[in-house]
């Protein structure tokens, strides 16, 4: 290109370059605007997802906490019931020992005589009365029997306490 044509085209080149720069600036501005909008949408979606996850986490945490509390209550109840059972069995053991002692000491003959009279009252005068292992008596007739052994007397005494025995370990 010669100098004159180059000089004549300079304003056109300049105008084309200005147009290209303007178009590039507009494209960059549009791209930045689109990118900012996409980033804003992504942040909003991330915030929604995060809020949802937090809500689910709270709900899951609440369920897990409720389940843990339920397990703790059940374990606590099992411990309390186990302690009550042990206390009841210890009471039963001691009562059985005291009842058996009634048939080992100096009052044993009078106690056996009282039980024999009770057996005959329940079964009739012809009842056969025998000593029971562990103390006490058993009365028998042909078709009936009354167990007045120390163990049976203990069992009846404990059963007669019914719910009153719970008062032994009730909070005061």
PyMOL CGO cylinders between C-alpha atoms (Angstrom):
from pymol import cmd
from pymol.cgo import CYLINDER

trace = [
    CYLINDER, 0.00, 0.00, 0.00, 1.28, 3.28, -0.82, 0.3, 1, 1, 1, 1, 1, 1,
    CYLINDER, 1.28, 3.28, -0.82, 1.36, 6.17, 1.54, 0.3, 1, 1, 1, 1, 1, 1,
    CYLINDER, 1.36, 6.17, 1.54, -1.53, 8.02, -0.01, 0.3, 1, 1, 1, 1, 1, 1,
    CYLINDER, -1.53, 8.02, -0.01, -3.93, 5.09, 0.10, 0.3, 1, 1, 1, 1, 1, 1,
    CYLINDER, -3.93, 5.09, 0.10, -2.69, 4.23, 3.58, 0.3, 1, 1, 1, 1, 1, 1,
    CYLINDER, -2.69, 4.23, 3.58, -3.34, 7.78, 4.65, 0.3, 1, 1, 1, 1, 1, 1,
    CYLINDER, -3.34, 7.78, 4.65, -6.75, 7.74, 3.04, 0.3, 1, 1, 1, 1, 1, 1,
    CYLINDER, -6.75, 7.74, 3.04, -7.65, 4.49, 4.74, 0.3, 1, 1, 1, 1, 1, 1,
    CYLINDER, -7.65, 4.49, 4.74, -6.32, 5.55, 8.13, 0.3, 1, 1, 1, 1, 1, 1,
    CYLINDER, -6.32, 5.55, 8.13, -9.62, 7.08, 9.19, 0.3, 1, 1, 1, 1, 1, 1,
    CYLINDER, -9.62, 7.08, 9.19, -11.46, 3.94, 8.04, 0.3, 1, 1, 1, 1, 1, 1,
    CYLINDER, -11.46, 3.94, 8.04, -8.98, 1.75, 9.88, 0.3, 1, 1, 1, 1, 1, 1,
    CYLINDER, -8.98, 1.75, 9.88, -9.34, 3.94, 12.89, 0.3, 1, 1, 1, 1, 1, 1,
    CYLINDER, -9.34, 3.94, 12.89, -13.14, 3.79, 12.66, 0.3, 1, 1, 1, 1, 1, 1,
    CYLINDER, -13.14, 3.79, 12.66, -13.06, 0.00, 12.26, 0.3, 1, 1, 1, 1, 1, 1,
    CYLINDER, -13.06, 0.00, 12.26, -10.66, -0.32, 15.20, 0.3, 1, 1, 1, 1, 1, 1,
    CYLINDER, -10.66, -0.32, 15.20, -12.86, 1.98, 17.29, 0.3, 1, 1, 1, 1, 1, 1,
    CYLINDER, -12.86, 1.98, 17.29, -15.90, -0.07, 16.30, 0.3, 1, 1, 1, 1, 1, 1,
    CYLINDER, -15.90, -0.07, 16.30, -14.10, -3.29, 17.15, 0.3, 1, 1, 1, 1, 1, 1,
    CYLINDER, -14.10, -3.29, 17.15, -12.98, -1.85, 20.50, 0.3, 1, 1, 1, 1, 1, 1,
    CYLINDER, -12.98, -1.85, 20.50, -16.54, -0.70, 21.22, 0.3, 1, 1, 1, 1, 1, 1,
    CYLINDER, -16.54, -0.70, 21.22, -17.95, -4.07, 20.21, 0.3, 1, 1, 1, 1, 1, 1,
    CYLINDER, -17.95, -4.07, 20.21, -15.33, -5.84, 22.34, 0.3, 1, 1, 1, 1, 1, 1,
    CYLINDER, -15.33, -5.84, 22.34, -16.10, -3.58, 25.31, 0.3, 1, 1, 1, 1, 1, 1,
    CYLINDER, -16.10, -3.58, 25.31, -19.81, -4.24, 24.84, 0.3, 1, 1, 1, 1, 1, 1,
    CYLINDER, -19.81, -4.24, 24.84, -19.21, -8.00, 24.59, 0.3, 1, 1, 1, 1, 1, 1,
    CYLINDER, -19.21, -8.00, 24.59, -16.99, -7.93, 27.70, 0.3, 1, 1, 1, 1, 1, 1,
    CYLINDER, -16.99, -7.93, 27.70, -19.61, -5.90, 29.59, 0.3, 1, 1, 1, 1, 1, 1,
    CYLINDER, -19.61, -5.90, 29.59, -22.34, -8.32, 28.47, 0.3, 1, 1, 1, 1, 1, 1,
    CYLINDER, -22.34, -8.32, 28.47, -20.18, -11.29, 29.47, 0.3, 1, 1, 1, 1, 1, 1,
    CYLINDER, -20.18, -11.29, 29.47, -19.41, -9.73, 32.87, 0.3, 1, 1, 1, 1, 1, 1,
    CYLINDER, -19.41, -9.73, 32.87, -23.11, -9.01, 33.39, 0.3, 1, 1, 1, 1, 1, 1,
    CYLINDER, -23.11, -9.01, 33.39, -24.04, -12.58, 32.39, 0.3, 1, 1, 1, 1, 1, 1,
    CYLINDER, -24.04, -12.58, 32.39, -21.28, -13.97, 34.62, 0.3, 1, 1, 1, 1, 1, 1,
    CYLINDER, -21.28, -13.97, 34.62, -22.43, -11.83, 37.54, 0.3, 1, 1, 1, 1, 1, 1,
    CYLINDER, -22.43, -11.83, 37.54, -26.00, -13.03, 37.00, 0.3, 1, 1, 1, 1, 1, 1,
    CYLINDER, -26.00, -13.03, 37.00, -24.85, -16.67, 36.85, 0.3, 1, 1, 1, 1, 1, 1,
    CYLINDER, -24.85, -16.67, 36.85, -22.73, -16.22, 39.98, 0.3, 1, 1, 1, 1, 1, 1,
    CYLINDER, -22.73, -16.22, 39.98, -25.72, -14.62, 41.72, 0.3, 1, 1, 1, 1, 1, 1,
    CYLINDER, -25.72, -14.62, 41.72, -27.99, -17.50, 40.68, 0.3, 1, 1, 1, 1, 1, 1,
    CYLINDER, -27.99, -17.50, 40.68, -25.37, -20.04, 41.76, 0.3, 1, 1, 1, 1, 1, 1,
    CYLINDER, -25.37, -20.04, 41.76, -25.00, -18.32, 45.13, 0.3, 1, 1, 1, 1, 1, 1,
    CYLINDER, -25.00, -18.32, 45.13, -28.78, -18.23, 45.58, 0.3, 1, 1, 1, 1, 1, 1,
    CYLINDER, -28.78, -18.23, 45.58, -29.04, -21.94, 44.69, 0.3, 1, 1, 1, 1, 1, 1,
    CYLINDER, -29.04, -21.94, 44.69, -26.13, -22.76, 46.99, 0.3, 1, 1, 1, 1, 1, 1,
    CYLINDER, -26.13, -22.76, 46.99, -27.85, -20.80, 49.76, 0.3, 1, 1, 1, 1, 1, 1,
    CYLINDER, -27.85, -20.80, 49.76, -31.11, -22.70, 49.16, 0.3, 1, 1, 1, 1, 1, 1,
    CYLINDER, -31.11, -22.70, 49.16, -29.27, -26.03, 49.17, 0.3, 1, 1, 1, 1, 1, 1,
    CYLINDER, -29.27, -26.03, 49.17, -27.38, -25.06, 52.31, 0.3, 1, 1, 1, 1, 1, 1,
    CYLINDER, -27.38, -25.06, 52.31, -30.57, -23.90, 54.05, 0.3, 1, 1, 1, 1, 1, 1,
    CYLINDER, -30.57, -23.90, 54.05, -32.26, -27.16, 53.06, 0.3, 1, 1, 1, 1, 1, 1,
    CYLINDER, -32.26, -27.16, 53.06, -29.30, -29.18, 54.32, 0.3, 1, 1, 1, 1, 1, 1,
    CYLINDER, -29.30, -29.18, 54.32, -29.33, -27.24, 57.59, 0.3, 1, 1, 1, 1, 1, 1,
    CYLINDER, -29.33, -27.24, 57.59, -33.06, -27.87, 58.00, 0.3, 1, 1, 1, 1, 1, 1,
    CYLINDER, -33.06, -27.87, 58.00, -32.59, -31.56, 57.22, 0.3, 1, 1, 1, 1, 1, 1,
    CYLINDER, -32.59, -31.56, 57.22, -29.64, -31.67, 59.60, 0.3, 1, 1, 1, 1, 1, 1,
    CYLINDER, -29.64, -31.67, 59.60, -31.73, -30.08, 62.35, 0.3, 1, 1, 1, 1, 1, 1,
    CYLINDER, -31.73, -30.08, 62.35, -34.57, -32.52, 61.67, 0.3, 1, 1, 1, 1, 1, 1,
    CYLINDER, -34.57, -32.52, 61.67, -32.17, -35.46, 61.56, 0.3, 1, 1, 1, 1, 1, 1,
    CYLINDER, -32.17, -35.46, 61.56, -30.45, -34.15, 64.68, 0.3, 1, 1, 1, 1, 1, 1,
    CYLINDER, -30.45, -34.15, 64.68, -33.78, -33.77, 66.44, 0.3, 1, 1, 1, 1, 1, 1,
    CYLINDER, -33.78, -33.77, 66.44, -34.73, -37.32, 65.46, 0.3, 1, 1, 1, 1, 1, 1,
    CYLINDER, -34.73, -37.32, 65.46, -31.35, -38.63, 66.55, 0.3, 1, 1, 1, 1, 1, 1,
    CYLINDER, -31.35, -38.63, 66.55, -31.60, -36.73, 69.83, 0.3, 1, 1, 1, 1, 1, 1,
    CYLINDER, -31.60, -36.73, 69.83, -35.13, -38.04, 70.42, 0.3, 1, 1, 1, 1, 1, 1,
    CYLINDER, -35.13, -38.04, 70.42, -33.94, -41.57, 69.70, 0.3, 1, 1, 1, 1, 1, 1,
    CYLINDER, -33.94, -41.57, 69.70, -30.97, -41.12, 72.05, 0.3, 1, 1, 1, 1, 1, 1,
    CYLINDER, -30.97, -41.12, 72.05, -33.27, -39.77, 74.78, 0.3, 1, 1, 1, 1, 1, 1,
    CYLINDER, -33.27, -39.77, 74.78, -35.60, -42.71, 74.27, 0.3, 1, 1, 1, 1, 1, 1,
    CYLINDER, -35.60, -42.71, 74.27, -32.70, -45.17, 74.52, 0.3, 1, 1, 1, 1, 1, 1,
    CYLINDER, -32.70, -45.17, 74.52, -31.43, -43.40, 77.65, 0.3, 1, 1, 1, 1, 1, 1,
    CYLINDER, -31.43, -43.40, 77.65, -34.90, -43.54, 79.24, 0.3, 1, 1, 1, 1, 1, 1,
    CYLINDER, -34.90, -43.54, 79.24, -35.17, -47.25, 78.40, 0.3, 1, 1, 1, 1, 1, 1,
    CYLINDER, -35.17, -47.25, 78.40, -31.70, -47.94, 79.80, 0.3, 1, 1, 1, 1, 1, 1,
    CYLINDER, -31.70, -47.94, 79.80, -32.49, -45.92, 82.91, 0.3, 1, 1, 1, 1, 1, 1,
    CYLINDER, -32.49, -45.92, 82.91, -35.78, -47.78, 83.34, 0.3, 1, 1, 1, 1, 1, 1,
    CYLINDER, -35.78, -47.78, 83.34, -33.99, -51.11, 82.95, 0.3, 1, 1, 1, 1, 1, 1,
    CYLINDER, -33.99, -51.11, 82.95, -31.47, -50.09, 85.62, 0.3, 1, 1, 1, 1, 1, 1,
    CYLINDER, -31.47, -50.09, 85.62, -34.25, -49.01, 88.00, 0.3, 1, 1, 1, 1, 1, 1,
    CYLINDER, -34.25, -49.01, 88.00, -36.25, -52.19, 87.38, 0.3, 1, 1, 1, 1, 1, 1,
    CYLINDER, -36.25, -52.19, 87.38, -33.13, -54.30, 87.84, 0.3, 1, 1, 1, 1, 1, 1,
    CYLINDER, -33.13, -54.30, 87.84, -32.39, -52.56, 91.14, 0.3, 1, 1, 1, 1, 1, 1,
    CYLINDER, -32.39, -52.56, 91.14, -35.98, -53.06, 92.26, 0.3, 1, 1, 1, 1, 1, 1,
    CYLINDER, -35.98, -53.06, 92.26, -35.84, -56.75, 91.30, 0.3, 1, 1, 1, 1, 1, 1,
    CYLINDER, -35.84, -56.75, 91.30, -32.62, -57.18, 93.27, 0.3, 1, 1, 1, 1, 1, 1,
    CYLINDER, -32.62, -57.18, 93.27, -34.14, -55.36, 96.27, 0.3, 1, 1, 1, 1, 1, 1,
    CYLINDER, -34.14, -55.36, 96.27, -37.27, -57.53, 96.04, 0.3, 1, 1, 1, 1, 1, 1,
    CYLINDER, -37.27, -57.53, 96.04, -35.21, -60.73, 95.80, 0.3, 1, 1, 1, 1, 1, 1,
    CYLINDER, -35.21, -60.73, 95.80, -33.06, -59.62, 98.75, 0.3, 1, 1, 1, 1, 1, 1,
    CYLINDER, -33.06, -59.62, 98.75, -36.20, -58.91, 100.80, 0.3, 1, 1, 1, 1, 1, 1,
    CYLINDER, -36.20, -58.91, 100.80, -37.60, -62.32, 99.82, 0.3, 1, 1, 1, 1, 1, 1,
    CYLINDER, -37.60, -62.32, 99.82, -34.32, -64.01, 100.81, 0.3, 1, 1, 1, 1, 1, 1,
    CYLINDER, -34.32, -64.01, 100.81, -34.31, -62.30, 104.20, 0.3, 1, 1, 1, 1, 1, 1,
    CYLINDER, -34.31, -62.30, 104.20, -37.99, -63.05, 104.88, 0.3, 1, 1, 1, 1, 1, 1,
    CYLINDER, -37.99, -63.05, 104.88, -37.42, -66.69, 103.91, 0.3, 1, 1, 1, 1, 1, 1,
    CYLINDER, -37.42, -66.69, 103.91, -34.47, -66.82, 106.33, 0.3, 1, 1, 1, 1, 1, 1,
    CYLINDER, -34.47, -66.82, 106.33, -36.58, -65.34, 109.13, 0.3, 1, 1, 1, 1, 1, 1,
    CYLINDER, -36.58, -65.34, 109.13, -39.45, -67.77, 108.47, 0.3, 1, 1, 1, 1, 1, 1,
    CYLINDER, -39.45, -67.77, 108.47, -37.06, -70.73, 108.39, 0.3, 1, 1, 1, 1, 1, 1,
    CYLINDER, -37.06, -70.73, 108.39, -35.55, -69.52, 111.67, 0.3, 1, 1, 1, 1, 1, 1,
    CYLINDER, -35.55, -69.52, 111.67, -39.00, -69.92, 113.27, 0.3, 1, 1, 1, 1, 1, 1,
    CYLINDER, -39.00, -69.92, 113.27, -38.58, -73.68, 112.86, 0.3, 1, 1, 1, 1, 1, 1,
    CYLINDER, -38.58, -73.68, 112.86, -34.98, -73.89, 114.13, 0.3, 1, 1, 1, 1, 1, 1,
    CYLINDER, -34.98, -73.89, 114.13, -35.09, -72.00, 117.42, 0.3, 1, 1, 1, 1, 1, 1,
    CYLINDER, -35.09, -72.00, 117.42, -36.61, -72.63, 120.82, 0.3, 1, 1, 1, 1, 1, 1,
    CYLINDER, -36.61, -72.63, 120.82, -40.09, -71.70, 119.54, 0.3, 1, 1, 1, 1, 1, 1,
    CYLINDER, -40.09, -71.70, 119.54, -39.96, -74.34, 116.78, 0.3, 1, 1, 1, 1, 1, 1,
    CYLINDER, -39.96, -74.34, 116.78, -42.23, -76.88, 118.58, 0.3, 1, 1, 1, 1, 1, 1,
    CYLINDER, -42.23, -76.88, 118.58, -44.93, -74.27, 119.29, 0.3, 1, 1, 1, 1, 1, 1,
    CYLINDER, -44.93, -74.27, 119.29, -44.73, -72.95, 115.73, 0.3, 1, 1, 1, 1, 1, 1,
    CYLINDER, -44.73, -72.95, 115.73, -45.01, -76.45, 114.26, 0.3, 1, 1, 1, 1, 1, 1,
    CYLINDER, -45.01, -76.45, 114.26, -47.95, -77.19, 116.54, 0.3, 1, 1, 1, 1, 1, 1,
    CYLINDER, -47.95, -77.19, 116.54, -49.71, -74.01, 115.35, 0.3, 1, 1, 1, 1, 1, 1,
    CYLINDER, -49.71, -74.01, 115.35, -49.10, -74.96, 111.71, 0.3, 1, 1, 1, 1, 1, 1,
    CYLINDER, -49.10, -74.96, 111.71, -50.34, -78.53, 112.31, 0.3, 1, 1, 1, 1, 1, 1,
    CYLINDER, -50.34, -78.53, 112.31, -53.54, -77.13, 113.84, 0.3, 1, 1, 1, 1, 1, 1,
    CYLINDER, -53.54, -77.13, 113.84, -53.95, -74.85, 110.80, 0.3, 1, 1, 1, 1, 1, 1,
    CYLINDER, -53.95, -74.85, 110.80, -53.46, -77.79, 108.40, 0.3, 1, 1, 1, 1, 1, 1,
    CYLINDER, -53.46, -77.79, 108.40, -56.10, -79.83, 110.26, 0.3, 1, 1, 1, 1, 1, 1,
    CYLINDER, -56.10, -79.83, 110.26, -58.49, -76.85, 110.25, 0.3, 1, 1, 1, 1, 1, 1,
    CYLINDER, -58.49, -76.85, 110.25, -58.12, -76.56, 106.48, 0.3, 1, 1, 1, 1, 1, 1,
    CYLINDER, -58.12, -76.56, 106.48, -58.08, -80.29, 105.63, 0.3, 1, 1, 1, 1, 1, 1,
    CYLINDER, -58.08, -80.29, 105.63, -59.93, -81.94, 108.49, 0.3, 1, 1, 1, 1, 1, 1,
    CYLINDER, -59.93, -81.94, 108.49, -58.91, -83.71, 111.68, 0.3, 1, 1, 1, 1, 1, 1,
    CYLINDER, -58.91, -83.71, 111.68, -57.68, -86.76, 109.75, 0.3, 1, 1, 1, 1, 1, 1,
    CYLINDER, -57.68, -86.76, 109.75, -55.03, -84.83, 107.86, 0.3, 1, 1, 1, 1, 1, 1,
    CYLINDER, -55.03, -84.83, 107.86, -51.55, -86.31, 107.88, 0.3, 1, 1, 1, 1, 1, 1,
    CYLINDER, -51.55, -86.31, 107.88, -49.00, -83.61, 108.77, 0.3, 1, 1, 1, 1, 1, 1,
    CYLINDER, -49.00, -83.61, 108.77, -45.29, -83.91, 107.89, 0.3, 1, 1, 1, 1, 1, 1,
    CYLINDER, -45.29, -83.91, 107.89, -42.24, -81.70, 108.24, 0.3, 1, 1, 1, 1, 1, 1,
    CYLINDER, -42.24, -81.70, 108.24, -41.18, -79.87, 105.08, 0.3, 1, 1, 1, 1, 1, 1,
    CYLINDER, -41.18, -79.87, 105.08, -37.59, -79.46, 103.97, 0.3, 1, 1, 1, 1, 1, 1,
    CYLINDER, -37.59, -79.46, 103.97, -36.34, -76.01, 105.02, 0.3, 1, 1, 1, 1, 1, 1,
    CYLINDER, -36.34, -76.01, 105.02, -38.88, -75.73, 107.83, 0.3, 1, 1, 1, 1, 1, 1,
    CYLINDER, -38.88, -75.73, 107.83, -42.62, -75.72, 108.17, 0.3, 1, 1, 1, 1, 1, 1,
    CYLINDER, -42.62, -75.72, 108.17, -45.14, -78.46, 107.49, 0.3, 1, 1, 1, 1, 1, 1,
    CYLINDER, -45.14, -78.46, 107.49, -47.17, -80.01, 104.70, 0.3, 1, 1, 1, 1, 1, 1,
    CYLINDER, -47.17, -80.01, 104.70, -50.65, -81.34, 105.47, 0.3, 1, 1, 1, 1, 1, 1,
    CYLINDER, -50.65, -81.34, 105.47, -52.24, -84.04, 103.30, 0.3, 1, 1, 1, 1, 1, 1,
    CYLINDER, -52.24, -84.04, 103.30, -55.47, -85.92, 102.96, 0.3, 1, 1, 1, 1, 1, 1,
    CYLINDER, -55.47, -85.92, 102.96, -56.38, -88.37, 100.21, 0.3, 1, 1, 1, 1, 1, 1,
    CYLINDER, -56.38, -88.37, 100.21, -57.29, -85.74, 97.58, 0.3, 1, 1, 1, 1, 1, 1,
    CYLINDER, -57.29, -85.74, 97.58, -55.87, -82.48, 98.92, 0.3, 1, 1, 1, 1, 1, 1,
    CYLINDER, -55.87, -82.48, 98.92, -52.70, -80.93, 100.24, 0.3, 1, 1, 1, 1, 1, 1,
    CYLINDER, -52.70, -80.93, 100.24, -51.84, -77.72, 102.06, 0.3, 1, 1, 1, 1, 1, 1,
    CYLINDER, -51.84, -77.72, 102.06, -48.27, -76.47, 101.85, 0.3, 1, 1, 1, 1, 1, 1,
    CYLINDER, -48.27, -76.47, 101.85, -47.24, -74.67, 105.03, 0.3, 1, 1, 1, 1, 1, 1,
    CYLINDER, -47.24, -74.67, 105.03, -43.51, -74.94, 104.35, 0.3, 1, 1, 1, 1, 1, 1,
    CYLINDER, -43.51, -74.94, 104.35, -41.25, -71.99, 105.12, 0.3, 1, 1, 1, 1, 1, 1,
    CYLINDER, -41.25, -71.99, 105.12, -40.83, -71.38, 101.38, 0.3, 1, 1, 1, 1, 1, 1,
    CYLINDER, -40.83, -71.38, 101.38, -44.58, -71.46, 100.67, 0.3, 1, 1, 1, 1, 1, 1,
    CYLINDER, -44.58, -71.46, 100.67, -45.31, -69.22, 103.67, 0.3, 1, 1, 1, 1, 1, 1,
    CYLINDER, -45.31, -69.22, 103.67, -42.67, -66.78, 102.43, 0.3, 1, 1, 1, 1, 1, 1,
    CYLINDER, -42.67, -66.78, 102.43, -44.15, -66.79, 98.92, 0.3, 1, 1, 1, 1, 1, 1,
    CYLINDER, -44.15, -66.79, 98.92, -47.64, -66.12, 100.29, 0.3, 1, 1, 1, 1, 1, 1,
    CYLINDER, -47.64, -66.12, 100.29, -46.40, -63.34, 102.57, 0.3, 1, 1, 1, 1, 1, 1,
    CYLINDER, -46.40, -63.34, 102.57, -44.58, -61.65, 99.68, 0.3, 1, 1, 1, 1, 1, 1,
    CYLINDER, -44.58, -61.65, 99.68, -47.61, -62.02, 97.40, 0.3, 1, 1, 1, 1, 1, 1,
    CYLINDER, -47.61, -62.02, 97.40, -49.85, -60.57, 100.12, 0.3, 1, 1, 1, 1, 1, 1,
    CYLINDER, -49.85, -60.57, 100.12, -47.69, -57.45, 100.16, 0.3, 1, 1, 1, 1, 1, 1,
    CYLINDER, -47.69, -57.45, 100.16, -48.76, -56.83, 96.56, 0.3, 1, 1, 1, 1, 1, 1,
    CYLINDER, -48.76, -56.83, 96.56, -47.98, -53.32, 95.41, 0.3, 1, 1, 1, 1, 1, 1,
    CYLINDER, -47.98, -53.32, 95.41, -47.15, -52.25, 98.96, 0.3, 1, 1, 1, 1, 1, 1,
    CYLINDER, -47.15, -52.25, 98.96, -43.69, -53.71, 98.46, 0.3, 1, 1, 1, 1, 1, 1,
    CYLINDER, -43.69, -53.71, 98.46, -43.07, -50.94, 95.88, 0.3, 1, 1, 1, 1, 1, 1,
    CYLINDER, -43.07, -50.94, 95.88, -43.30, -48.43, 98.74, 0.3, 1, 1, 1, 1, 1, 1,
    CYLINDER, -43.30, -48.43, 98.74, -39.98, -49.80, 99.96, 0.3, 1, 1, 1, 1, 1, 1,
    CYLINDER, -39.98, -49.80, 99.96, -38.14, -48.17, 97.06, 0.3, 1, 1, 1, 1, 1, 1,
    CYLINDER, -38.14, -48.17, 97.06, -40.48, -45.33, 96.19, 0.3, 1, 1, 1, 1, 1, 1,
    CYLINDER, -40.48, -45.33, 96.19, -38.94, -41.84, 96.44, 0.3, 1, 1, 1, 1, 1, 1,
    CYLINDER, -38.94, -41.84, 96.44, -39.71, -40.12, 99.70, 0.3, 1, 1, 1, 1, 1, 1,
]
cmd.load_cgo(trace, "trace")
